[in-house]
Amino acid sequence: FLYFPETHGISFRIQISVKELLDKDILLKLLFHLPVSYPSTLPDISVNSDQLTRAHCMDVKEKLLEQAKKHLSQPMVHDLILWVQQHLEGVIKQSATVCNEKNTLSKGTEDGIWMLLLHLDHMRAKAKYVKTVEKWASDLRLTGRLMFMGKIILILLQGDRSSIKEYLILQKTSKVDVDSSGKKCKEKMMRILCETEVQSQHKRFQTFEVKEYSTPEELQKEFETAGLTTLFSEFVPPLLK
């Protein structure tokens, strides 16, 4: 188990190996987050595998959630694991064809791009922490900024809503930092300042960058350039006090 606070329910990771095409084993890492109201509420599921593309993992996750809906109100994790072991190959084959159709469809639309603004209290193992955040952003195809200004640490992300949700699960459940005695620890002091759909006046970040600012004005300018003046004035000044 990763953590077990009464308010958040339970999160746990399961690794399973699935015999794949040409007898190659595929190692799937599944992260289940069971809310307090589970099983009458669906679990949050995150799927990772070094042998599968991000898109394949997303498809497997979608299919698992479809299965989960069929088992609503009864414990389902075991059934979901059995299901993925039996059906992974089918999902991947289907995913390849759907993927090509999706690409042609989605080029012209900006549907459902979301934005997330997080505040972190501190980073003790800064270099490692920054690397981890950069890797997650790149894996989940998220753009934005990791911003340092004095003691303030902000993470601003833009991308698919499902990727943003996935990022939040990773940020809450992975050992990203060290505690005062140097032991690896999870992020306990993160606050979500804002999670919202990107509007037409917001500019899209093309890349994910780590930046340091020496004054609040510089930081404000970064937000203004991205068409996010209101976001800045609503959430950042209280942190500067």
C-alpha positions, 0 to 999 in steps of 0.5 A: 500500500502506498498510503492509507489516509481515511479521507483519501481512501487507499492507493496501491500499485500492482505489477503484472506480466502479460504474455504478449504477441510472439510470447514476449512478456509485457510488464504492466504497472497498474496504480489503483486509487480507491476512494472512500466511497469505493466500490460504489464509486469508480477507482482512479486507475493509472497504467504504465509500461515501458514496453507500451506507448503512452497512447496504448497505456491510455487505451488500456486505462479507458477499457479498464474503466469501462469494465469497472463501470460494469462491476460498480458497487461490487469489489472489482480490482481482482476482476479488472486485473484478470480482464487486462491479462486476458484482453491486453493483446486485443486492446493494443491491436485495436488501439493501433487502428483507432489511433490512426483514425483519432490522429486525423480527427483531432488535428483541427480541434483543441477540445478538452485542453486543461490547465493545472496550477500547483503550489509546492511548499519546498523541495529538499532534493531539488535536482532529483525532484525537478528531473522527476517533474520534467520526466512526468511532463514529457511522458504525459505530453504536458507543457508549462512551467516549473517556476521558482521565485524566492521560496515560492514553487509553482507548477503550471501544466497544460494538456489533456484532462486525463493526463493532468489527472494522471500527473496528479496521481503520480505527484501524490503517490510517488516518493519525489523528495526526501524528508529532514533525515534524508529518507525518500518521501512523498509530496505531502505539502502540495496544494492545487490552486486551480484546475480549469479548462484552457480558454481561447484567450490563454496561450498554449505553452509549446514546451515544459520549462524550468525557470527561476525568477528573481522578482514577483514582477518577472513571475507576473510577466510569465503569466501575462505573456501566457494570457493568464493575468487573472490566474496570477492575480487570483492565486499568486499574491497571497503566496507572496505575503 
